[in-house]
Amino acid sequence: MTFKIKDEEDTVDFSAEEVEEIIPDADMRFSLVMLKNGDKHFVEGRESEIREQLFG
């Protein structure tokens, strides 16, 4: 799946199998996605929206 990075025009791709943890931001519009390989991405979307896209 492709997600837009917060405050940037760039996107990042990752799959459900790569996700270690999803942590919602305080304002709930963004989430920190931590991947099993150690990468961290601050992406647009609420935790529930990201989970829905990844896990259906």
C-alpha positions as CSV (number, residue, x, y, z in Angstrom):
1,M,0.0,0.0,0.0
2,T,1.1,3.6,-0.6
3,F,0.8,6.2,2.1
4,K,1.6,10.0,2.0
5,I,4.3,11.2,4.3
6,K,3.2,14.0,6.7
7,D,4.1,17.5,5.4
8,E,5.8,16.2,2.3
9,E,4.8,15.3,-1.3
10,D,6.6,12.0,-1.0
11,T,4.9,8.7,-0.4
12,V,6.1,5.4,1.1
13,D,5.1,1.8,0.4
14,F,4.8,-1.0,2.9
15,S,2.6,-4.0,3.4
16,A,0.7,-5.4,6.4
17,E,3.4,-8.0,6.9
18,E,6.1,-5.3,7.4
19,V,4.2,-3.4,10.1
20,E,5.4,-3.8,13.7
21,E,3.3,-1.1,15.3
22,I,1.0,1.9,14.4
23,I,1.0,4.8,16.9
24,P,-1.6,7.6,16.4
25,D,-0.6,11.2,16.6
26,A,-2.2,13.5,19.3
27,D,-4.4,15.2,16.7
28,M,-5.4,11.9,15.2
29,R,-4.8,13.0,11.6
30,F,-1.5,11.3,11.3
31,S,0.2,8.0,12.5
32,L,3.7,6.8,13.2
33,V,4.1,3.5,11.5
34,M,7.0,1.4,12.8
35,L,8.2,-1.4,10.5
36,K,9.8,-4.6,11.5
37,N,13.1,-3.6,9.7
38,G,13.4,-0.6,12.1
39,D,12.2,2.1,9.6
40,K,9.7,4.7,10.9
41,H,7.3,6.7,8.8
42,F,5.0,9.5,9.9
43,V,2.1,9.2,7.5
44,E,-1.3,10.8,6.9
45,G,-4.2,8.9,8.2
46,R,-5.8,7.8,11.5
47,E,-4.7,4.5,13.0
48,S,-8.0,2.9,12.1
49,E,-7.8,4.1,8.5
50,I,-4.3,2.7,8.0
51,R,-5.3,-0.6,9.6
52,E,-8.3,-0.8,7.3
53,Q,-6.2,-0.2,4.2
54,L,-3.6,-2.8,5.3
55,F,-5.7,-5.5,6.9
56,G,-9.0,-5.0,5.2
